[in-house]
Amino acid sequence: MAFVLQLWETVKEAIAAYTGLSPVAFFSAIATAIAIYYVISSFFLGPSVPARRMPESPQMEPLPPPVHLGEITEEELKAYDGSDPKKPLLMAIKGQIYDVSQSRMFYGPGGPYALFAGRDASRALAKMSFEEKDLTGDVSGLSLFETEALQDWEYKFMSKYVKVGTIKSTPPVQQPEPATDVSAPADNQS
């Protein structure tokens, strides 16, 4: 114990000789400097909160590269409605087919726009309709407002999704004109 007292006396004399302060003033200055350091550093550093462990999310499979289909029929497009998870999720606007697989949460099964998948939904998008009768590529008779809305959708799809094909246009079925028999003599009633 005598050694500790002698060491304390030596430290007090050294503080007074080197700093010109009493030991109480010296230790008060150190405590104040430490307090100021912690206050200032708290402005630059956030509160020290232990890092929370994030719950592990299931690993998502990376999307396969888009498959370019070329020209297909509307019937063939129906196979890409999201019911087969191994196939890409496709949708068409104005006959242009886009791979919307990256937005499966919107266009895939259970998504809010799932009824548009596997179809040319031009009319439904233009009319902002979810009715079955509007789920078609027929854009005849749309108003100017609806045509502009469809154009906006097309620009969105062109900028966000990869075009992978087009829908085969089917030529309109023409009804045969009634035949007129030219060889029959005209009935001449005078």
Protein Blocks (a to p, Z undefined) as FASTA:
>chain_A
ZZmmmmmmmmmmmmmmmnopafklmmmmmmmmmmmmmmmmmmmpccdddddddddddddd
dddddddebjadfklmmmmnopamkbccdddeehiacdfklmmmmmmghiaklmmgopaf
klmmmnopabfklmcfbfghiafklmmmmmmmmmmmmmmpccfbdcdddddddddddddd
fkbccdddZZ
